[in-house]
Amino acid sequence: MKSSRREFVRLAAAGALLPPGLMADGLEYEQEVAPSDRIRIGLIGAGGQGSDDINQALKTPGIEMVAAADIYQGRLNRAQEVWGEKTRLFTTRDYRELLARPDIDAVVVATPDHWHAQVCIDAMTAGKDVYCEKPMVQQIDEGSRVIEAQRKTGRMFQVGSQRVSSIIYLKAK
């Protein structure tokens, strides 16, 4: 299976619901991925949810985490400990520095909710594909701005609402 940005977003979304090592199509993957097919991602918001999202994404062959941004230095220190072992992980307290890097293809946005819209708009404008934790926005007008940015840039954009749309919640209802 050849990796692509579109496939990454699909698998990252589905991967949040699956046991470790199992992909969305039910197969386990252990394959080499050519350097030209690798997707280099950055994390904006390195707390619990962002960390979980990255750990799920890193189970997909060809995904490399190269940067993390968070305003809390302790989270950046932890990011270096967890993900900086194999590579020199770039960390910053200013997410705009992460977005300025040309070596990043996509970002996971897991900031506090009130920052989601602006960070996603900035990321797409910077040419990055985006996986955004829910909620995408807090005000209706922010939603229009995010949609406009996606349409204008043509970047991949997905909002993470898998947990609450899981079959488990339907069965619980």
Sequence and secondary structure as in RCSB ss.txt:
>XXXX:A:sequence
MKSSRREFVRLAAAGALLPPGLMADGLEYEQEVAPSDRIRIGLIGAGGQGSDDINQALKTPGIEMVAAADIYQGR
LNRAQEVWGEKTRLFTTRDYRELLARPDIDAVVVATPDHWHAQVCIDAMTAGKDVYCEKPMVQQIDEGSRVIEAQ
RKTGRMFQVGSQRVSSIIYLKAK
>XXXX:A:secstr
    HHHHHHHHHHHTTS TT  TTS        GGG EEEEEE  SHHHHHHHHHHTTSTTEEEEEEE S HHH
HHHHHHHHTTTS  EEES HHHHHT TT  EEEE S GGGHHHHHHHHHHTT EEEEES S SSHHHHHHHHHHH
HHH   EEEE TGGGSHHHHHH 
